[in-house]
Amino acid sequence: MEHDTVIAKIGKYRWWICFLLFINTANNYLDRQMLGILSPSLKQTYGWTDADWAFITNCFQVAYAFGLPLFGRLVDKFGTRATYAWATIFWGFAALGHGLCYWVAKESTVGSLLGNTMIGSTMLLSVASFATVRFFLGIGEAVNFPAAIKAVTEWFPKKERAFATGIFNSGANIGAVIAPALVPWIAINFGWPWAFVVGGSINFIFVLFWWPMYRRPQEMKHLDPAELKHILSDDGEESEMAKIRWIDLLKYRETWAFVVGKAMTDPIWWFFMFWLPLWLNKTFQCDLKTLGLPLIIVYSFVSIGSIGGGYLSSALIHAGKSINFSRKMAFFICACLVMPVFIANQISNMWIAALIIGLAMAAHAGWSANIFTLASDCFPKNALASVVGVGGFAGTAASVGLNGFVGWWLTQYPGDYNIFFIIAASSYMICLVIVHLLVPNIRTVTVLEKTKKL
């Protein structure tokens, strides 16, 4: 009873911070998911091949891959508040820029300037213009996870981080649910460029709330002292440590565990995000009017998985289990739930296939919440955003490779998705084995003495 009374007196401001991270993560995925939903229609309009689509999506991913370690370093150097705000503004302008592709791709608008040469064709111009804005969007959106994970680490003690990460990470899935409900309706009634106007505008509204509300807990003048004590309960001496170079991070097995955890599983998420609408179109003849509902079903599952996966390991810790056992048991359960996805491509019923894919993506979301938390378990706050950036780079770079392979494979063997569903089903369990071999016991690494010698 006494313990419950103490808990009840702790303030809740940290959960408002988590809510802000949730909102911007939702918008992050709303912006990036829009083009995928529009892809079957745009492919038909502009004559894109699967290779063209792979090139456009890879431009986003290449920029995103390089943006992750860049923003990881910037967040660690300049702080979460400023870096997150300015990068969010940048990606807002990039999202708005998609609407310009409509005008650029109209041959009637540019034909006279380009002399109606081959380079002035609608198809080539559309690929080039979309690839360009996707590149800038990828750079800007890369800030989200290094900044959000750093914010969670600044505002939550270890025992709450997986749950808080699961909550904000579920925003990715809410954004992915909103997109198939909102984008087709806007595209049909107002034209597809307006979808990006709506998405980009949200960025600027977010910054209006983020800037006045966010500081590090120690800098908040009106924060409840009991909540501040709770937040800093396992801080130790981390705040006094020197900055850590990227090269030094690669000396730790824990860094490589996070890198492997991202590199082997992120490509699965990106595969479904970029290719699921086209798979539904190819397999079940879904168009812009009928694509929304199966995607909503899939991503509704994902929202549950993100929060549930984060809650699972946190609940095990609260029940007295070790961090090592709790995180790895969550990984194991998620890996098991992904395995049935290999049969989804063999099922003739679209709704059953959507449910199976939804379960797999929900499991990925739970895995993702825990792999991010693994980084915060292993590294002090002054290195965390950089670690997340390095791991995120590895995950996105691997996704670029898989995405290019998907485009090439489908060009050679149209409609044959079997190999990718098999890869998706097996990657997580193999990854868990490797992570366990690299980090048999999760601990916070000691880096102070090494950084003092730099």
VOGU-3710 file (C-alpha; in Angstrom, 3 decimals, decimal comma):
1> mehdtviaki> 0,000/0,000/0,000  2,831/2,381/0,888  4,519/1,649/-2,450  1,286/2,424/-4,343  0,968/5,759/-2,484  4,492/6,774/-3,459  3,869/5,870/-7,117  0,613/7,842/-7,137  2,465/11,006/-6,063  4,835/10,930/-9,046
11> gkyrwwicfl> 3,955/13,450/-11,743  2,994/12,478/-15,284  4,733/15,112/-17,405  7,080/12,521/-18,904  4,074/10,831/-20,497  3,184/14,092/-22,255  6,672/14,006/-23,741  5,997/10,439/-24,840  2,721/11,597/-26,405  4,553/14,256/-28,448
21> lfintannyl> 6,991/11,613/-29,679  4,019/9,405/-30,565  2,408/12,194/-32,634  5,526/12,997/-34,634  6,321/9,328/-35,192  2,783/8,863/-36,520  3,295/11,766/-38,901  6,705/10,375/-39,867  5,076/7,205/-41,140  2,065/9,003/-42,574
31> drqmlgilsp> 4,380/11,023/-44,823  6,504/8,082/-45,940  3,547/5,695/-46,431  1,574/8,008/-48,720  3,561/7,307/-51,863  3,364/3,550/-51,333  -0,423/3,704/-51,168  -0,516/5,797/-54,321  2,039/3,583/-56,093  -0,363/1,292/-58,026
41> slkqtygwtd> -2,177/4,329/-59,421  1,001/6,309/-60,111  2,671/3,317/-61,771  -0,228/3,121/-64,183  -0,369/6,895/-64,732  3,325/7,398/-65,403  4,282/3,977/-66,755  6,720/3,044/-63,992  8,254/-0,422/-63,936  9,041/-2,345/-60,740
51> adwafitncf> 12,652/-1,282/-61,218  11,564/2,393/-61,409  9,616/2,007/-58,171  12,585/0,313/-56,495  14,805/3,223/-57,592  12,402/5,843/-56,181  12,077/4,050/-52,853  15,820/3,431/-52,667  16,478/7,160/-53,011  14,487/7,621/-49,826
61> qvayafglpl> 16,268/4,752/-48,106  19,789/5,799/-49,095  19,173/9,297/-47,730  17,530/7,824/-44,636  20,478/5,476/-44,086  23,033/8,287/-44,147  20,740/10,606/-42,212  20,456/8,244/-39,230  24,090/8,361/-38,044  24,274/12,045/-39,000
71> fgrlvdkfgt> 21,318/12,960/-36,802  22,476/10,547/-34,115  25,649/12,614/-33,847  23,781/15,938/-34,104  21,327/14,953/-31,387  24,181/13,981/-29,069  26,056/17,201/-29,870  23,310/19,855/-30,048  20,594/18,239/-27,963  17,253/16,607/-28,608
81> ratyawatif> 15,079/19,721/-28,534  16,737/21,836/-31,231  17,819/19,022/-33,553  14,388/17,402/-33,564  12,617/20,695/-34,203  14,743/21,904/-37,122  14,858/18,513/-38,813  11,071/18,172/-38,496  10,674/21,504/-40,274  13,034/20,317/-43,032
91> wgfaalghgl> 11,116/17,093/-43,625  7,853/19,082/-43,611  9,074/21,093/-46,592  10,222/17,874/-48,287  6,753/16,365/-47,826  5,137/19,459/-49,321  7,558/19,186/-52,231  5,866/15,981/-53,436  3,016/18,077/-54,736  5,419/19,776/-57,137
101> cywvakestv> 6,065/16,430/-58,815  2,572/16,605/-60,284  3,460/19,735/-62,223  6,971/18,648/-63,145  5,703/15,347/-64,538  3,195/17,014/-66,833  4,851/16,960/-70,220  2,597/19,774/-71,385  4,096/22,033/-68,708  7,755/21,341/-69,471
111> gsllgntmig> 7,717/20,073/-73,019  8,314/23,457/-74,572  11,295/24,053/-72,293  12,860/20,668/-73,017  12,013/20,510/-76,687  9,916/17,345/-76,204  13,116/15,282/-76,171  13,311/11,856/-74,576  14,419/13,347/-71,266  11,250/15,397/-71,261
121> stmllsvasf> 8,968/12,388/-71,228  6,399/12,074/-68,491  7,840/8,809/-67,223  11,440/9,967/-66,893  10,493/13,296/-65,383  8,169/11,663/-62,871  10,820/9,168/-61,764  13,458/11,908/-61,438  11,230/14,354/-59,579  9,806/11,780/-57,165
131> atvrfflgig> 13,267/10,343/-56,537  14,561/13,823/-55,673  11,862/14,718/-53,153  12,006/11,227/-51,632  15,744/11,745/-51,103  15,161/14,969/-49,168  12,301/13,395/-47,227  14,592/10,523/-46,248  17,220/12,898/-44,894  14,718/14,826/-42,784
141> eavnfpaaik> 12,772/11,841/-41,469  15,978/10,168/-40,277  15,965/12,412/-37,207  12,925/10,757/-35,661  14,263/7,626/-34,031  17,679/8,881/-32,811  15,926/11,906/-31,275  12,943/9,989/-29,896  15,056/7,238/-28,315  17,319/9,895/-26,786
151> avtewfpkke> 14,248/11,726/-25,444  12,889/8,528/-23,865  16,267/7,914/-22,234  16,335/11,470/-20,890  12,797/11,287/-19,509  12,299/7,672/-18,370  14,130/5,287/-16,023  15,168/1,931/-17,459  12,204/0,022/-16,066  9,789/2,231/-18,055
161> rafatgifns> 11,763/2,715/-21,261  10,549/-0,333/-23,198  6,925/0,568/-22,497  7,487/4,247/-23,373  9,351/3,218/-26,522  6,513/0,865/-27,438  4,002/3,694/-27,031  5,820/6,250/-29,166  6,848/3,576/-31,675  3,188/2,609/-32,061
171> ganigaviap> 2,779/6,030/-33,637  4,477/4,556/-36,694  1,642/2,114/-36,968  -1,078/4,668/-36,275  0,368/6,774/-39,082  0,359/3,706/-41,294  -3,300/3,061/-40,375  -4,362/6,650/-41,008  -2,594/6,762/-44,372  -4,701/4,095/-46,190
181> alvpwiainf> -7,880/5,628/-44,757  -6,993/9,243/-45,560  -4,840/9,192/-48,689  -7,269/7,440/-51,101  -10,105/9,719/-49,988  -8,015/12,868/-50,546  -6,637/11,564/-53,857  -10,070/10,680/-55,231  -11,785/13,883/-54,095  -9,060/16,521/-54,355
191> gwpwafvvgg> -6,111/14,982/-56,211  -3,138/13,126/-54,780  -0,846/16,197/-54,277  -3,146/17,432/-51,498  -2,346/14,370/-49,392  1,223/15,598/-49,101  0,065/19,122/-48,303  -1,873/17,744/-45,333  1,013/15,564/-44,158  3,652/18,266/-44,488
201> sinfifvlfw> 1,552/20,825/-42,644  1,385/18,617/-39,556  5,146/19,005/-39,106  4,906/22,728/-38,499  2,020/22,323/-36,055  4,052/19,746/-34,119  7,028/22,096/-33,717  4,726/24,767/-32,248  4,035/22,359/-29,360  7,444/20,669/-29,141
211> wpmyrrpqem> 9,558/23,794/-28,769  7,905/25,230/-25,642  7,206/21,855/-24,002  10,531/20,039/-24,290  13,600/20,456/-22,094  15,777/17,929/-20,337  14,125/17,058/-17,000  16,891/18,775/-15,035  16,133/22,013/-16,908  12,366/22,008/-16,250
221> khldpaelkh> 11,681/24,610/-13,574  8,163/23,441/-12,753  8,670/19,678/-12,935  7,385/17,751/-9,927  10,451/16,962/-7,742  9,149/13,439/-7,136  8,914/12,851/-10,882  12,425/14,229/-11,436  13,784/11,894/-8,760  11,949/8,979/-10,392
231> ilsddgeese> 13,318/9,850/-13,854  16,896/10,086/-12,585  16,645/7,062/-10,299  19,173/4,973/-12,257  21,204/7,791/-13,800  24,547/7,217/-12,102  27,397/9,298/-13,459  26,376/9,211/-17,145  25,872/12,967/-17,472  29,537/13,578/-16,622
241> makirwidll> 30,926/11,359/-19,344  32,746/12,699/-22,394  31,360/12,441/-25,892  32,085/9,181/-27,676  33,334/8,851/-31,240  31,630/6,533/-33,715  34,821/4,505/-34,152  34,889/3,811/-30,419  31,325/2,511/-30,480  32,336/-0,206/-32,942
251> kyretwafvv> 34,651/-1,728/-30,315  31,697/-3,011/-28,336  29,859/-6,273/-28,978  26,701/-4,513/-27,775  26,942/-2,101/-30,700  27,188/-5,005/-33,119  24,249/-6,740/-31,469  22,126/-3,648/-32,132  23,510/-3,351/-35,670  22,657/-6,995/-36,432
261> gkamtdpiww> 19,254/-6,619/-34,774  18,421/-3,764/-37,129  20,147/-5,030/-40,281  18,380/-8,400/-40,249  14,869/-7,179/-39,429  14,435/-3,613/-40,716  14,470/-4,816/-44,361  11,386/-6,929/-43,618  9,463/-3,900/-42,372  10,530/-1,804/-45,355
271> ffmfwlplwl> 9,616/-4,603/-47,762  6,042/-4,678/-46,534  5,804/-0,902/-46,308  6,931/-0,310/-49,910  5,684/-3,448/-51,656  2,544/-4,549/-49,796  0,228/-2,205/-51,774  1,699/-3,496/-55,031  1,438/-7,103/-53,818  -2,229/-6,560/-52,977
281> nktfqcdlkt> -2,767/-4,962/-56,375  -1,031/-7,823/-58,190  -2,435/-10,701/-56,144  -5,958/-9,493/-55,378  -6,444/-6,716/-57,978  -6,869/-4,008/-55,316  -7,052/-0,462/-56,675  -7,020/2,926/-54,968  -10,654/2,494/-53,873  -10,246/-1,002/-52,382
291> lglpliivys> -6,654/-0,892/-51,142  -7,368/0,955/-47,926  -9,222/-1,630/-45,829  -6,705/-4,511/-45,987  -3,883/-2,062/-45,210  -5,849/-0,679/-42,280  -6,302/-4,232/-40,960  -2,577/-4,948/-41,262  -1,420/-1,777/-39,530  -4,081/-1,971/-36,828
301> fvsigsiggg> -2,400/-5,185/-35,708  0,938/-3,413/-35,714  -0,240/-0,782/-33,237  -1,128/-3,503/-30,739  2,178/-5,257/-31,309  4,288/-2,181/-30,646  2,689/-1,363/-27,305  2,306/-5,030/-26,365  5,925/-5,875/-27,164  7,184/-2,965/-25,096
311> ylssalihag> 4,802/-3,778/-22,248  5,800/-7,452/-22,234  9,445/-6,918/-21,329  8,588/-4,103/-18,893  6,024/-6,353/-17,187  8,562/-9,152/-16,857  11,032/-6,743/-15,258  8,356/-5,536/-12,826  7,650/-9,191/-12,033  11,226/-9,604/-10,856
321> ksinfsrkma> 12,841/-11,088/-13,972  16,215/-9,807/-15,111  16,562/-7,318/-17,945  18,459/-9,955/-19,909  15,675/-12,543/-19,570  12,878/-10,013/-20,149  14,260/-8,493/-23,340  15,227/-11,829/-24,889  11,936/-13,507/-24,007  10,154/-10,618/-25,762
331> fficaclvmp> 12,434/-11,103/-28,782  11,710/-14,847/-28,820  7,933/-14,426/-28,711  8,040/-11,832/-31,489  10,251/-14,054/-33,653  7,801/-16,956/-33,235  4,839/-14,786/-34,255  6,544/-13,723/-37,498  7,138/-17,266/-38,720  3,647/-18,014/-40,142
341> vfianqisnm> 3,978/-15,133/-42,627  5,595/-17,431/-45,217  2,164/-18,968/-45,977  0,460/-15,610/-46,644  1,585/-15,629/-50,261  -0,030/-19,047/-50,772  -3,493/-18,074/-49,504  -6,263/-17,169/-51,941  -8,364/-15,308/-49,356  -7,180/-11,701/-49,104
351> wiaaliigla> -8,561/-11,162/-45,590  -6,833/-14,192/-44,097  -3,591/-13,193/-45,821  -3,958/-9,669/-44,404  -4,448/-11,057/-40,892  -1,310/-13,207/-41,136  0,769/-10,323/-42,475  -0,708/-8,081/-39,791  0,384/-10,552/-37,099  3,912/-10,635/-38,534
361> maahagwsan> 4,161/-6,851/-38,707  2,765/-6,567/-35,179  5,521/-8,906/-34,044  8,069/-6,751/-35,868  6,772/-3,682/-34,031  7,186/-5,471/-30,696  10,677/-6,554/-31,753  11,500/-2,984/-32,768  10,408/-1,546/-29,409  12,712/-3,978/-27,616
371> iftlasdcfp> 15,697/-3,647/-29,953  15,657/0,121/-29,413  15,410/-0,446/-25,684  18,325/-2,889/-25,875  20,487/0,016/-27,024  19,416/2,106/-24,028  20,087/-0,886/-21,743  23,648/-1,193/-23,024  24,840/2,387/-23,547  24,899/5,589/-21,481
381> knalasvvgv> 22,895/8,603/-22,552  25,835/10,468/-24,047  26,317/7,705/-26,640  22,775/6,461/-27,191  21,650/8,585/-30,145  24,904/7,806/-31,953  24,434/4,071/-31,379  20,854/4,285/-32,646  22,088/6,198/-35,683  24,773/3,633/-36,495
391> ggfagtaasv> 22,337/0,740/-36,087  19,696/2,566/-38,057  22,183/3,130/-40,871  22,925/-0,600/-40,953  19,217/-1,472/-40,992  18,396/0,965/-43,748  21,469/0,063/-45,816  20,419/-3,588/-45,672  16,914/-2,493/-46,675  18,312/-0,687/-49,712
401> glngfvgwwl> 19,987/-3,896/-50,777  16,845/-5,975/-50,332  14,699/-3,358/-52,034  16,958/-3,288/-55,078  16,888/-7,072/-55,184  13,073/-7,047/-55,002  12,878/-4,670/-57,967  15,318/-6,784/-60,000  13,635/-10,091/-59,043  10,124/-8,922/-59,903
411> tqypgdynif> 11,366/-7,585/-63,230  12,810/-11,015/-64,025  9,981/-13,021/-62,443  6,853/-10,834/-62,389  4,542/-11,480/-59,459  6,814/-14,054/-57,734  6,997/-12,874/-54,099  7,585/-16,304/-52,485  11,258/-15,845/-51,678  10,610/-12,602/-49,802
421> fiiaassymi> 7,937/-14,115/-47,581  10,332/-16,950/-46,715  13,090/-14,465/-45,843  10,641/-12,537/-43,661  9,572/-15,674/-41,784  13,089/-16,827/-40,896  15,079/-13,618/-40,283  13,983/-12,843/-36,720  14,810/-16,179/-35,078  18,211/-16,295/-36,783
431> clvivhllvp> 18,814/-12,725/-35,653  17,919/-13,555/-32,040  20,489/-16,344/-31,967  23,202/-13,983/-33,240  22,232/-11,226/-30,779  22,381/-13,710/-27,894  25,823/-14,941/-28,964  27,085/-11,357/-29,142  25,496/-10,282/-25,845  24,874/-13,307/-23,609
441> nirtvtvlek> 24,173/-10,979/-20,694  22,749/-7,482/-21,221  24,666/-4,852/-19,270  25,558/-1,161/-19,498  29,022/-0,841/-20,981  31,668/1,281/-19,268  33,155/3,800/-21,669  34,411/6,602/-19,406  38,035/5,555/-19,156  38,368/5,028/-22,929
451> tkkl> 36,864/8,384/-23,872  39,110/10,259/-21,427  42,135/9,085/-23,365  40,938/10,653/-26,647
//
